[in-house]
Amino acid sequence: MTELIARNNAIYFESAKAYPFDHRGVKWASAESQRIRFEVLCEIAENFFKSSILDVGCGLGHLIDYLQSNQFSGVYKGIDTVDQMVLQAKKRYPLFNFETNDLDAMKDVAYDYVIASGIFTFVNWSSMQNTIEKLFLCSKKGVAFNSLSALSIEKESEIFYPDPIKVFEFCKKITSNVVLRQDYMPHDFTIYLYH
């Protein structure tokens, strides 16, 4: 386990322990901002709610609430490297598939869409690039991920704020079919990568 992953796990272990059921457990400012991010991620494709989905960094499993509110009929799997998160997700959503794992364990399995919400908060540029490549390899049709933005007016010192254009340009090296969205929150962006 790298030092970066260990630090990330420690941060989220504490938040999940303190707030095991709501948005604060995964470090989001509000339930509404979390819902908006889910909505934007799921807009990657019209048939999304009938597809197979890998939810990377699934946290406490909150995406399930959004999927169910949209009559999800596909196949779902959530993975996270934080045991505490996965245990809580399994308790809350016993009919869904969650496991403690990382992307390296998923390299031989492909899902229609790979979703990642908030996984780049406590990383660095090198780690982000490596993870985006792995996300794409795990998908058959596309990837949707979000991140806080370097264009944010207020920034916290411990948090990573990448430049959305730099991330977009990196993604264009992976696939020519990339969409950058910055139209839903002033301090956030989402990228879709398609096969």
Secondary structure by P-SEA (a helix, b strand, c coil): ccaaaaaaaaaaaaaaaaccccccccccccaaaaaaaaaaaaccccccccbbbbbccccccaaaaaaaaacccbbbbbbbccaaaaaaaaaacccbbbbbccccccccccccbbbbccccccccaaaaaaaaaaaaaacccbbbbbbbcccccccccccccccaaaaaaaaaaaccbbbbbccccccbbbbbbcc
